[in-house]
Amino acid sequence: MKTLAKNILGNGPEEDRIILNTYTGVSYSSITANLRNLYLLSKHVRQQRMIAKFSKIKSVNIEFNELVARIRLDH
């Protein structure tokens, strides 16, 4: 899973790099920490505290509709 995500994020054009991950059981922190072109990571989680320490996360949303609205607003 991590290799697949890294390949997708590393090979696509910059304008196509939006990550929508609603499954919190997988850690992407080691993948996203090394991506130079990643400028926005919006996350849908149940517990905001667990990801507050990651600087590349721009927004944290508990409700899925709020996450979609935030991504639309930013783009």
mmCIF file of the N, C-alpha and C atoms, coordinates in Angstrom:
data_MODEL
# 
_entry.id   MODEL 
# 
loop_
_atom_site.group_PDB 
_atom_site.id 
_atom_site.type_symbol 
_atom_site.label_atom_id 
_atom_site.label_alt_id 
_atom_site.label_comp_id 
_atom_site.label_asym_id 
_atom_site.label_entity_id 
_atom_site.label_seq_id 
_atom_site.pdbx_PDB_ins_code 
_atom_site.Cartn_x 
_atom_site.Cartn_y 
_atom_site.Cartn_z 
_atom_site.occupancy 
_atom_site.B_iso_or_equiv 
_atom_site.pdbx_formal_charge 
_atom_site.auth_seq_id 
_atom_site.auth_comp_id 
_atom_site.auth_asym_id 
_atom_site.auth_atom_id 
_atom_site.pdbx_PDB_model_num 
ATOM 1   N N  . MET A 1 1  ? 0.812   -1.190 0.000   1.00 0.00 ? 1  MET A N  1 
ATOM 2   C CA . MET A 1 1  ? 0.000   0.000  0.000   1.00 0.00 ? 1  MET A CA 1 
ATOM 3   C C  . MET A 1 1  ? 0.860   1.260  0.000   1.00 0.00 ? 1  MET A C  1 
ATOM 4   N N  . LYS A 1 2  ? 1.895   1.311  0.841   1.00 0.00 ? 2  LYS A N  1 
ATOM 5   C CA . LYS A 1 2  ? 2.757   2.487  0.893   1.00 0.00 ? 2  LYS A CA 1 
ATOM 6   C C  . LYS A 1 2  ? 3.511   2.687  -0.404  1.00 0.00 ? 2  LYS A C  1 
ATOM 7   N N  . THR A 1 3  ? 3.990   1.602  -1.007  1.00 0.00 ? 3  THR A N  1 
ATOM 8   C CA . THR A 1 3  ? 4.711   1.704  -2.274  1.00 0.00 ? 3  THR A CA 1 
ATOM 9   C C  . THR A 1 3  ? 3.785   2.212  -3.362  1.00 0.00 ? 3  THR A C  1 
ATOM 10  N N  . LEU A 1 4  ? 2.571   1.712  -3.410  1.00 0.00 ? 4  LEU A N  1 
ATOM 11  C CA . LEU A 1 4  ? 1.596   2.161  -4.399  1.00 0.00 ? 4  LEU A CA 1 
ATOM 12  C C  . LEU A 1 4  ? 1.305   3.646  -4.231  1.00 0.00 ? 4  LEU A C  1 
ATOM 13  N N  . ALA A 1 5  ? 1.068   4.077  -3.003  1.00 0.00 ? 5  ALA A N  1 
ATOM 14  C CA . ALA A 1 5  ? 0.792   5.493  -2.747  1.00 0.00 ? 5  ALA A CA 1 
ATOM 15  C C  . ALA A 1 5  ? 1.979   6.359  -3.139  1.00 0.00 ? 5  ALA A C  1 
ATOM 16  N N  . LYS A 1 6  ? 3.182   5.927  -2.826  1.00 0.00 ? 6  LYS A N  1 
ATOM 17  C CA . LYS A 1 6  ? 4.380   6.690  -3.162  1.00 0.00 ? 6  LYS A CA 1 
ATOM 18  C C  . LYS A 1 6  ? 4.544   6.800  -4.672  1.00 0.00 ? 6  LYS A C  1 
ATOM 19  N N  . ASN A 1 7  ? 4.291   5.723  -5.407  1.00 0.00 ? 7  ASN A N  1 
ATOM 20  C CA . ASN A 1 7  ? 4.394   5.757  -6.865  1.00 0.00 ? 7  ASN A CA 1 
ATOM 21  C C  . ASN A 1 7  ? 3.361   6.694  -7.471  1.00 0.00 ? 7  ASN A C  1 
ATOM 22  N N  . ILE A 1 8  ? 2.145   6.639  -6.979  1.00 0.00 ? 8  ILE A N  1 
ATOM 23  C CA . ILE A 1 8  ? 1.093   7.509  -7.502  1.00 0.00 ? 8  ILE A CA 1 
ATOM 24  C C  . ILE A 1 8  ? 1.418   8.971  -7.226  1.00 0.00 ? 8  ILE A C  1 
ATOM 25  N N  . LEU A 1 9  ? 1.843   9.278  -6.013  1.00 0.00 ? 9  LEU A N  1 
ATOM 26  C CA . LEU A 1 9  ? 2.136   10.660 -5.646  1.00 0.00 ? 9  LEU A CA 1 
ATOM 27  C C  . LEU A 1 9  ? 3.395   11.183 -6.309  1.00 0.00 ? 9  LEU A C  1 
ATOM 28  N N  . GLY A 1 10 ? 4.368   10.331 -6.505  1.00 0.00 ? 10 GLY A N  1 
ATOM 29  C CA . GLY A 1 10 ? 5.640   10.768 -7.060  1.00 0.00 ? 10 GLY A CA 1 
ATOM 30  C C  . GLY A 1 10 ? 5.663   10.913 -8.561  1.00 0.00 ? 10 GLY A C  1 
ATOM 31  N N  . ASN A 1 11 ? 4.777   10.241 -9.283  1.00 0.00 ? 11 ASN A N  1 
ATOM 32  C CA . ASN A 1 11 ? 4.838   10.239 -10.739 1.00 0.00 ? 11 ASN A CA 1 
ATOM 33  C C  . ASN A 1 11 ? 3.802   11.116 -11.423 1.00 0.00 ? 11 ASN A C  1 
ATOM 34  N N  . GLY A 1 12 ? 2.797   11.566 -10.730 1.00 0.00 ? 12 GLY A N  1 
ATOM 35  C CA . GLY A 1 12 ? 1.741   12.360 -11.355 1.00 0.00 ? 12 GLY A CA 1 
ATOM 36  C C  . GLY A 1 12 ? 2.123   13.823 -11.462 1.00 0.00 ? 12 GLY A C  1 
ATOM 37  N N  . PRO A 1 13 ? 1.418   14.557 -12.328 1.00 0.00 ? 13 PRO A N  1 
ATOM 38  C CA . PRO A 1 13 ? 1.669   15.999 -12.442 1.00 0.00 ? 13 PRO A CA 1 
ATOM 39  C C  . PRO A 1 13 ? 1.240   16.730 -11.169 1.00 0.00 ? 13 PRO A C  1 
ATOM 40  N N  . GLU A 1 14 ? 1.853   17.872 -10.900 1.00 0.00 ? 14 GLU A N  1 
ATOM 41  C CA . GLU A 1 14 ? 1.584   18.612 -9.667  1.00 0.00 ? 14 GLU A CA 1 
ATOM 42  C C  . GLU A 1 14 ? 0.117   18.964 -9.501  1.00 0.00 ? 14 GLU A C  1 
ATOM 43  N N  . GLU A 1 15 ? -0.564  19.350 -10.591 1.00 0.00 ? 15 GLU A N  1 
ATOM 44  C CA . GLU A 1 15 ? -1.948  19.779 -10.477 1.00 0.00 ? 15 GLU A CA 1 
ATOM 45  C C  . GLU A 1 15 ? -2.902  18.636 -10.134 1.00 0.00 ? 15 GLU A C  1 
ATOM 46  N N  . ASP A 1 16 ? -2.453  17.395 -10.227 1.00 0.00 ? 16 ASP A N  1 
ATOM 47  C CA . ASP A 1 16 ? -3.294  16.244 -9.917  1.00 0.00 ? 16 ASP A CA 1 
ATOM 48  C C  . ASP A 1 16 ? -3.055  15.695 -8.518  1.00 0.00 ? 16 ASP A C  1 
ATOM 49  N N  . ARG A 1 17 ? -2.286  16.368 -7.708  1.00 0.00 ? 17 ARG A N  1 
ATOM 50  C CA . ARG A 1 17 ? -1.912  15.820 -6.411  1.00 0.00 ? 17 ARG A CA 1 
ATOM 51  C C  . ARG A 1 17 ? -2.836  16.285 -5.298  1.00 0.00 ? 17 ARG A C  1 
ATOM 52  N N  . ILE A 1 18 ? -3.959  15.627 -5.224  1.00 0.00 ? 18 ILE A N  1 
ATOM 53  C CA . ILE A 1 18 ? -4.877  15.808 -4.109  1.00 0.00 ? 18 ILE A CA 1 
ATOM 54  C C  . ILE A 1 18 ? -5.020  14.442 -3.455  1.00 0.00 ? 18 ILE A C  1 
ATOM 55  N N  . ILE A 1 19 ? -4.834  14.387 -2.177  1.00 0.00 ? 19 ILE A N  1 
ATOM 56  C CA . ILE A 1 19 ? -4.919  13.119 -1.469  1.00 0.00 ? 19 ILE A CA 1 
ATOM 57  C C  . ILE A 1 19 ? -6.214  13.111 -0.671  1.00 0.00 ? 19 ILE A C  1 
ATOM 58  N N  . LEU A 1 20 ? -7.000  12.089 -0.878  1.00 0.00 ? 20 LEU A N  1 
ATOM 59  C CA . LEU A 1 20 ? -8.206  11.895 -0.087  1.00 0.00 ? 20 LEU A CA 1 
ATOM 60  C C  . LEU A 1 20 ? -8.091  10.537 0.570   1.00 0.00 ? 20 LEU A C  1 
ATOM 61  N N  . ASN A 1 21 ? -7.806  10.556 1.854   1.00 0.00 ? 21 ASN A N  1 
ATOM 62  C CA . ASN A 1 21 ? -7.620  9.318  2.595   1.00 0.00 ? 21 ASN A CA 1 
ATOM 63  C C  . ASN A 1 21 ? -8.576  9.331  3.773   1.00 0.00 ? 21 ASN A C  1 
ATOM 64  N N  . THR A 1 22 ? -9.546  8.450  3.745   1.00 0.00 ? 22 THR A N  1 
ATOM 65  C CA . THR A 1 22 ? -10.505 8.425  4.845   1.00 0.00 ? 22 THR A CA 1 
ATOM 66  C C  . THR A 1 22 ? -10.288 7.236  5.767   1.00 0.00 ? 22 THR A C  1 
ATOM 67  N N  . TYR A 1 23 ? -9.271  6.456  5.519   1.00 0.00 ? 23 TYR A N  1 
ATOM 68  C CA . TYR A 1 23 ? -8.978  5.298  6.351   1.00 0.00 ? 23 TYR A CA 1 
ATOM 69  C C  . TYR A 1 23 ? -7.807  5.640  7.252   1.00 0.00 ? 23 TYR A C  1 
ATOM 70  N N  . THR A 1 24 ? -8.035  5.725  8.538   1.00 0.00 ? 24 THR A N  1 
ATOM 71  C CA . THR A 1 24 ? -6.983  6.160  9.461   1.00 0.00 ? 24 THR A CA 1 
ATOM 72  C C  . THR A 1 24 ? -6.157  5.013  10.012  1.00 0.00 ? 24 THR A C  1 
ATOM 73  N N  . GLY A 1 25 ? -6.413  3.795  9.575   1.00 0.00 ? 25 GLY A N  1 
ATOM 74  C CA . GLY A 1 25 ? -5.661  2.657  10.079  1.00 0.00 ? 25 GLY A CA 1 
ATOM 75  C C  . GLY A 1 25 ? -4.305  2.498  9.425   1.00 0.00 ? 25 GLY A C  1 
ATOM 76  N N  . VAL A 1 26 ? -4.002  3.286  8.405   1.00 0.00 ? 26 VAL A N  1 
ATOM 77  C CA . VAL A 1 26 ? -2.734  3.196  7.689   1.00 0.00 ? 26 VAL A CA 1 
ATOM 78  C C  . VAL A 1 26 ? -1.972  4.492  7.898   1.00 0.00 ? 26 VAL A C  1 
ATOM 79  N N  . SER A 1 27 ? -0.709  4.396  8.216   1.00 0.00 ? 27 SER A N  1 
ATOM 80  C CA . SER A 1 27 ? 0.111   5.581  8.436   1.00 0.00 ? 27 SER A CA 1 
ATOM 81  C C  . SER A 1 27 ? 0.780   6.020  7.145   1.00 0.00 ? 27 SER A C  1 
ATOM 82  N N  . TYR A 1 28 ? 0.500   7.240  6.725   1.00 0.00 ? 28 TYR A N  1 
ATOM 83  C CA . TYR A 1 28 ? 1.140   7.809  5.538   1.00 0.00 ? 28 TYR A CA 1 
ATOM 84  C C  . TYR A 1 28 ? 2.179   8.854  5.915   1.00 0.00 ? 28 TYR A C  1 
ATOM 85  N N  . SER A 1 29 ? 2.433   9.038  7.197   1.00 0.00 ? 29 SER A N  1 
ATOM 86  C CA . SER A 1 29 ? 3.327   10.103 7.621   1.00 0.00 ? 29 SER A CA 1 
ATOM 87  C C  . SER A 1 29 ? 4.724   9.952  7.052   1.00 0.00 ? 29 SER A C  1 
ATOM 88  N N  . SER A 1 30 ? 5.257   8.757  6.973   1.00 0.00 ? 30 SER A N  1 
ATOM 89  C CA . SER A 1 30 ? 6.602   8.573  6.430   1.00 0.00 ? 30 SER A CA 1 
ATOM 90  C C  . SER A 1 30 ? 6.635   8.814  4.931   1.00 0.00 ? 30 SER A C  1 
ATOM 91  N N  . ILE A 1 31 ? 5.527   8.562  4.244   1.00 0.00 ? 31 ILE A N  1 
ATOM 92  C CA . ILE A 1 31 ? 5.465   8.807  2.802   1.00 0.00 ? 31 ILE A CA 1 
ATOM 93  C C  . ILE A 1 31 ? 5.371   10.301 2.531   1.00 0.00 ? 31 ILE A C  1 
ATOM 94  N N  . THR A 1 32 ? 4.443   10.988 3.186   1.00 0.00 ? 32 THR A N  1 
ATOM 95  C CA . THR A 1 32 ? 4.211   12.400 2.900   1.00 0.00 ? 32 THR A CA 1 
ATOM 96  C C  . THR A 1 32 ? 5.342   13.291 3.392   1.00 0.00 ? 32 THR A C  1 
ATOM 97  N N  . ALA A 1 33 ? 6.081   12.879 4.385   1.00 0.00 ? 33 ALA A N  1 
ATOM 98  C CA . ALA A 1 33 ? 7.169   13.698 4.910   1.00 0.00 ? 33 ALA A CA 1 
ATOM 99  C C  . ALA A 1 33 ? 8.272   13.913 3.887   1.00 0.00 ? 33 ALA A C  1 
ATOM 100 N N  . ASN A 1 34 ? 8.448   12.994 2.951   1.00 0.00 ? 34 ASN A N  1 
ATOM 101 C CA . ASN A 1 34 ? 9.532   13.086 1.981   1.00 0.00 ? 34 ASN A CA 1 
ATOM 102 C C  . ASN A 1 34 ? 9.104   13.581 0.603   1.00 0.00 ? 34 ASN A C  1 
ATOM 103 N N  . LEU A 1 35 ? 7.850   13.948 0.430   1.00 0.00 ? 35 LEU A N  1 
ATOM 104 C CA . LEU A 1 35 ? 7.387   14.420 -0.872  1.00 0.00 ? 35 LEU A CA 1 
ATOM 105 C C  . LEU A 1 35 ? 7.561   15.930 -0.969  1.00 0.00 ? 35 LEU A C  1 
ATOM 106 N N  . ARG A 1 36 ? 8.375   16.377 -1.909  1.00 0.00 ? 36 ARG A N  1 
ATOM 107 C CA . ARG A 1 36 ? 8.619   17.804 -2.067  1.00 0.00 ? 36 ARG A CA 1 
ATOM 108 C C  . ARG A 1 36 ? 7.417   18.533 -2.649  1.00 0.00 ? 36 ARG A C  1 
ATOM 109 N N  . ASN A 1 37 ? 6.667   17.885 -3.532  1.00 0.00 ? 37 ASN A N  1 
ATOM 110 C CA . ASN A 1 37 ? 5.593   18.557 -4.244  1.00 0.00 ? 37 ASN A CA 1 
ATOM 111 C C  . ASN A 1 37 ? 4.259   18.552 -3.511  1.00 0.00 ? 37 ASN A C  1 
ATOM 112 N N  . LEU A 1 38 ? 4.191   17.928 -2.382  1.00 0.00 ? 38 LEU A N  1 
ATOM 113 C CA . LEU A 1 38 ? 2.944   17.874 -1.625  1.00 0.00 ? 38 LEU A CA 1 
ATOM 114 C C  . LEU A 1 38 ? 2.774   19.170 -0.848  1.00 0.00 ? 38 LEU A C  1 
ATOM 115 N N  . TYR A 1 39 ? 1.710   19.911 -1.147  1.00 0.00 ? 39 TYR A N  1 
ATOM 116 C CA . TYR A 1 39 ? 1.501   21.162 -0.449  1.00 0.00 ? 39 TYR A CA 1 
ATOM 117 C C  . TYR A 1 39 ? 0.206   21.189 0.347   1.00 0.00 ? 39 TYR A C  1 
ATOM 118 N N  . LEU A 1 40 ? -0.649  20.202 0.142   1.00 0.00 ? 40 LEU A N  1 
ATOM 119 C CA . LEU A 1 40 ? -1.907  20.166 0.871   1.00 0.00 ? 40 LEU A CA 1 
ATOM 120 C C  . LEU A 1 40 ? -2.278  18.730 1.171   1.00 0.00 ? 40 LEU A C  1 
ATOM 121 N N  . LEU A 1 41 ? -2.568  18.488 2.390   1.00 0.00 ? 41 LEU A N  1 
ATOM 122 C CA . LEU A 1 41 ? -3.084  17.179 2.787   1.00 0.00 ? 41 LEU A CA 1 
ATOM 123 C C  . LEU A 1 41 ? -4.257  17.432 3.718   1.00 0.00 ? 41 LEU A C  1 
ATOM 124 N N  . SER A 1 42 ? -5.436  17.150 3.228   1.00 0.00 ? 42 SER A N  1 
ATOM 125 C CA . SER A 1 42 ? -6.631  17.279 4.058   1.00 0.00 ? 42 SER A CA 1 
ATOM 126 C C  . SER A 1 42 ? -7.005  15.894 4.537   1.00 0.00 ? 42 SER A C  1 
ATOM 127 N N  . LYS A 1 43 ? -7.375  15.784 5.748   1.00 0.00 ? 43 LYS A N  1 
ATOM 128 C CA . LYS A 1 43 ? -7.539  14.480 6.370   1.00 0.00 ? 43 LYS A CA 1 
ATOM 129 C C  . LYS A 1 43 ? -8.896  14.379 7.040   1.00 0.00 ? 43 LYS A C  1 
ATOM 130 N N  . HIS A 1 44 ? -9.518  13.240 6.872   1.00 0.00 ? 44 HIS A N  1 
ATOM 131 C CA . HIS A 1 44 ? -10.781 12.942 7.559   1.00 0.00 ? 44 HIS A CA 1 
ATOM 132 C C  . HIS A 1 44 ? -10.463 11.936 8.652   1.00 0.00 ? 44 HIS A C  1 
ATOM 133 N N  . VAL A 1 45 ? -10.603 12.344 9.884   1.00 0.00 ? 45 VAL A N  1 
ATOM 134 C CA . VAL A 1 45 ? -10.250 11.475 11.003  1.00 0.00 ? 45 VAL A CA 1 
ATOM 135 C C  . VAL A 1 45 ? -11.291 11.581 12.107  1.00 0.00 ? 45 VAL A C  1 
ATOM 136 N N  . ARG A 1 46 ? -11.257 10.629 12.996  1.00 0.00 ? 46 ARG A N  1 
ATOM 137 C CA . ARG A 1 46 ? -12.135 10.678 14.163  1.00 0.00 ? 46 ARG A CA 1 
ATOM 138 C C  . ARG A 1 46 ? -11.462 11.396 15.332  1.00 0.00 ? 46 ARG A C  1 
ATOM 139 N N  . GLN A 1 47 ? -10.144 11.329 15.402  1.00 0.00 ? 47 GLN A N  1 
ATOM 140 C CA . GLN A 1 47 ? -9.417  11.968 16.499  1.00 0.00 ? 47 GLN A CA 1 
ATOM 141 C C  . GLN A 1 47 ? -8.390  12.928 15.920  1.00 0.00 ? 47 GLN A C  1 
ATOM 142 N N  . GLN A 1 48 ? -8.602  14.217 16.120  1.00 0.00 ? 48 GLN A N  1 
ATOM 143 C CA . GLN A 1 48 ? -7.704  15.229 15.574  1.00 0.00 ? 48 GLN A CA 1 
ATOM 144 C C  . GLN A 1 48 ? -6.333  15.217 16.240  1.00 0.00 ? 48 GLN A C  1 
ATOM 145 N N  . ARG A 1 49 ? -6.266  14.828 17.498  1.00 0.00 ? 49 ARG A N  1 
ATOM 146 C CA . ARG A 1 49 ? -4.990  14.870 18.232  1.00 0.00 ? 49 ARG A CA 1 
ATOM 147 C C  . ARG A 1 49 ? -3.913  14.005 17.607  1.00 0.00 ? 49 ARG A C  1 
ATOM 148 N N  . MET A 1 50 ? -4.300  12.874 17.023  1.00 0.00 ? 50 MET A N  1 
ATOM 149 C CA . MET A 1 50 ? -3.294  11.930 16.544  1.00 0.00 ? 50 MET A CA 1 
ATOM 150 C C  . MET A 1 50 ? -2.499  12.435 15.346  1.00 0.00 ? 50 MET A C  1 
ATOM 151 N N  . ILE A 1 51 ? -2.993  13.430 14.608  1.00 0.00 ? 51 ILE A N  1 
ATOM 152 C CA . ILE A 1 51 ? -2.248  13.901 13.443  1.00 0.00 ? 51 ILE A CA 1 
ATOM 153 C C  . ILE A 1 51 ? -1.861  15.368 13.544  1.00 0.00 ? 51 ILE A C  1 
ATOM 154 N N  . ALA A 1 52 ? -2.106  16.011 14.652  1.00 0.00 ? 52 ALA A N  1 
ATOM 155 C CA . ALA A 1 52 ? -1.804  17.430 14.814  1.00 0.00 ? 52 ALA A CA 1 
ATOM 156 C C  . ALA A 1 52 ? -0.310  17.729 14.702  1.00 0.00 ? 52 ALA A C  1 
ATOM 157 N N  . LYS A 1 53 ? 0.531   16.738 14.904  1.00 0.00 ? 53 LYS A N  1 
ATOM 158 C CA . LYS A 1 53 ? 1.978   16.967 14.885  1.00 0.00 ? 53 LYS A CA 1 
ATOM 159 C C  . LYS A 1 53 ? 2.580   16.995 13.478  1.00 0.00 ? 53 LYS A C  1 
ATOM 160 N N  . PHE A 1 54 ? 1.801   16.683 12.434  1.00 0.00 ? 54 PHE A N  1 
ATOM 161 C CA . PHE A 1 54 ? 2.332   16.643 11.073  1.00 0.00 ? 54 PHE A CA 1 
ATOM 162 C C  . PHE A 1 54 ? 2.124   17.985 10.381  1.00 0.00 ? 54 PHE A C  1 
ATOM 163 N N  . SER A 1 55 ? 3.207   18.636 9.991   1.00 0.00 ? 55 SER A N  1 
ATOM 164 C CA . SER A 1 55 ? 3.146   19.996 9.458   1.00 0.00 ? 55 SER A CA 1 
ATOM 165 C C  . SER A 1 55 ? 2.503   20.101 8.082   1.00 0.00 ? 55 SER A C  1 
ATOM 166 N N  . LYS A 1 56 ? 2.478   19.036 7.304   1.00 0.00 ? 56 LYS A N  1 
ATOM 167 C CA . LYS A 1 56 ? 1.922   19.124 5.955   1.00 0.00 ? 56 LYS A CA 1 
ATOM 168 C C  . LYS A 1 56 ? 0.409   18.979 5.917   1.00 0.00 ? 56 LYS A C  1 
ATOM 169 N N  . ILE A 1 57 ? -0.194  18.747 7.035   1.00 0.00 ? 57 ILE A N  1 
ATOM 170 C CA . ILE A 1 57 ? -1.648  18.623 7.076   1.00 0.00 ? 57 ILE A CA 1 
ATOM 171 C C  . ILE A 1 57 ? -2.237  20.015 7.239   1.00 0.00 ? 57 ILE A C  1 
ATOM 172 N N  . LYS A 1 58 ? -2.994  20.432 6.230   1.00 0.00 ? 58 LYS A N  1 
ATOM 173 C CA . LYS A 1 58 ? -3.573  21.771 6.231   1.00 0.00 ? 58 LYS A CA 1 
ATOM 174 C C  . LYS A 1 58 ? -4.897  21.818 6.981   1.00 0.00 ? 58 LYS A C  1 
ATOM 175 N N  . SER A 1 59 ? -5.684  20.785 6.852   1.00 0.00 ? 59 SER A N  1 
ATOM 176 C CA . SER A 1 59 ? -6.973  20.788 7.536   1.00 0.00 ? 59 SER A CA 1 
ATOM 177 C C  . SER A 1 59 ? -7.312  19.395 8.026   1.00 0.00 ? 59 SER A C  1 
ATOM 178 N N  . VAL A 1 60 ? -8.033  19.363 9.104   1.00 0.00 ? 60 VAL A N  1 
ATOM 179 C CA . VAL A 1 60 ? -8.502  18.111 9.676   1.00 0.00 ? 60 VAL A CA 1 
ATOM 180 C C  . VAL A 1 60 ? -10.014 18.218 9.781   1.00 0.00 ? 60 VAL A C  1 
ATOM 181 N N  . ASN A 1 61 ? -10.711 17.257 9.218   1.00 0.00 ? 61 ASN A N  1 
ATOM 182 C CA . ASN A 1 61 ? -12.163 17.294 9.209   1.00 0.00 ? 61 ASN A CA 1 
ATOM 183 C C  . ASN A 1 61 ? -12.733 16.011 9.779   1.00 0.00 ? 61 ASN A C  1 
ATOM 184 N N  . ILE A 1 62 ? -13.681 16.156 10.657  1.00 0.00 ? 62 ILE A N  1 
ATOM 185 C CA . ILE A 1 62 ? -14.341 15.004 11.256  1.00 0.00 ? 62 ILE A CA 1 
ATOM 186 C C  . ILE A 1 62 ? -15.479 14.530 10.349  1.00 0.00 ? 62 ILE A C  1 
ATOM 187 N N  . GLU A 1 63 ? -16.205 15.450 9.765   1.00 0.00 ? 63 GLU A N  1 
ATOM 188 C CA . GLU A 1 63 ? -17.326 15.119 8.885   1.00 0.00 ? 63 GLU A CA 1 
ATOM 189 C C  . GLU A 1 63 ? -16.850 15.055 7.441   1.00 0.00 ? 63 GLU A C  1 
ATOM 190 N N  . PHE A 1 64 ? -17.253 14.015 6.728   1.00 0.00 ? 64 PHE A N  1 
ATOM 191 C CA . PHE A 1 64 ? -16.824 13.828 5.346   1.00 0.00 ? 64 PHE A CA 1 
ATOM 192 C C  . PHE A 1 64 ? -17.267 14.990 4.462   1.00 0.00 ? 64 PHE A C  1 
ATOM 193 N N  . ASN A 1 65 ? -18.478 15.494 4.641   1.00 0.00 ? 65 ASN A N  1 
ATOM 194 C CA . ASN A 1 65 ? -18.965 16.617 3.830   1.00 0.00 ? 65 ASN A CA 1 
ATOM 195 C C  . ASN A 1 65 ? -18.129 17.871 4.050   1.00 0.00 ? 65 ASN A C  1 
ATOM 196 N N  . GLU A 1 66 ? -17.657 18.081 5.271   1.00 0.00 ? 66 GLU A N  1 
ATOM 197 C CA . GLU A 1 66 ? -16.773 19.210 5.556   1.00 0.00 ? 66 GLU A CA 1 
ATOM 198 C C  . GLU A 1 66 ? -15.447 19.059 4.821   1.00 0.00 ? 66 GLU A C  1 
ATOM 199 N N  . LEU A 1 67 ? -14.936 17.842 4.742   1.00 0.00 ? 67 LEU A N  1 
ATOM 200 C CA . LEU A 1 67 ? -13.689 17.585 4.030   1.00 0.00 ? 67 LEU A CA 1 
ATOM 201 C C  . LEU A 1 67 ? -13.836 17.918 2.554   1.00 0.00 ? 67 LEU A C  1 
ATOM 202 N N  . VAL A 1 68 ? -14.908 17.471 1.931   1.00 0.00 ? 68 VAL A N  1 
ATOM 203 C CA . VAL A 1 68 ? -15.151 17.748 0.512   1.00 0.00 ? 68 VAL A CA 1 
ATOM 204 C C  . VAL A 1 68 ? -15.301 19.250 0.285   1.00 0.00 ? 68 VAL A C  1 
ATOM 205 N N  . ALA A 1 69 ? -16.032 19.930 1.153   1.00 0.00 ? 69 ALA A N  1 
ATOM 206 C CA . ALA A 1 69 ? -16.213 21.379 1.026   1.00 0.00 ? 69 ALA A CA 1 
ATOM 207 C C  . ALA A 1 69 ? -14.882 22.109 1.153   1.00 0.00 ? 69 ALA A C  1 
ATOM 208 N N  . ARG A 1 70 ? -14.020 21.676 2.065   1.00 0.00 ? 70 ARG A N  1 
ATOM 209 C CA . ARG A 1 70 ? -12.708 22.314 2.254   1.00 0.00 ? 70 ARG A CA 1 
ATOM 210 C C  . ARG A 1 70 ? -11.824 22.141 1.022   1.00 0.00 ? 70 ARG A C  1 
ATOM 211 N N  . ILE A 1 71 ? -11.823 20.950 0.447   1.00 0.00 ? 71 ILE A N  1 
ATOM 212 C CA . ILE A 1 71 ? -11.022 20.700 -0.751  1.00 0.00 ? 71 ILE A CA 1 
ATOM 213 C C  . ILE A 1 71 ? -11.529 21.556 -1.904  1.00 0.00 ? 71 ILE A C  1 
ATOM 214 N N  . ARG A 1 72 ? -12.836 21.658 -2.067  1.00 0.00 ? 72 ARG A N  1 
ATOM 215 C CA . ARG A 1 72 ? -13.401 22.505 -3.136  1.00 0.00 ? 72 ARG A CA 1 
ATOM 216 C C  . ARG A 1 72 ? -13.051 23.964 -2.916  1.00 0.00 ? 72 ARG A C  1 
ATOM 217 N N  . LEU A 1 73 ? -13.099 24.432 -1.686  1.00 0.00 ? 73 LEU A N  1 
ATOM 218 C CA . LEU A 1 73 ? -12.764 25.814 -1.371  1.00 0.00 ? 73 LEU A CA 1 
ATOM 219 C C  . LEU A 1 73 ? -11.298 26.116 -1.689  1.00 0.00 ? 73 LEU A C  1 
ATOM 220 N N  . ASP A 1 74 ? -10.415 25.212 -1.358  1.00 0.00 ? 74 ASP A N  1 
ATOM 221 C CA . ASP A 1 74 ? -8.980  25.410 -1.579  1.00 0.00 ? 74 ASP A CA 1 
ATOM 222 C C  . ASP A 1 74 ? -8.583  25.323 -3.043  1.00 0.00 ? 74 ASP A C  1 
ATOM 223 N N  . HIS A 1 75 ? -9.385  24.665 -3.846  1.00 0.00 ? 75 HIS A N  1 
ATOM 224 C CA . HIS A 1 75 ? -9.024  24.485 -5.250  1.00 0.00 ? 75 HIS A CA 1 
ATOM 225 C C  . HIS A 1 75 ? -10.053 25.125 -6.112  1.00 0.00 ? 75 HIS A C  1 
# 
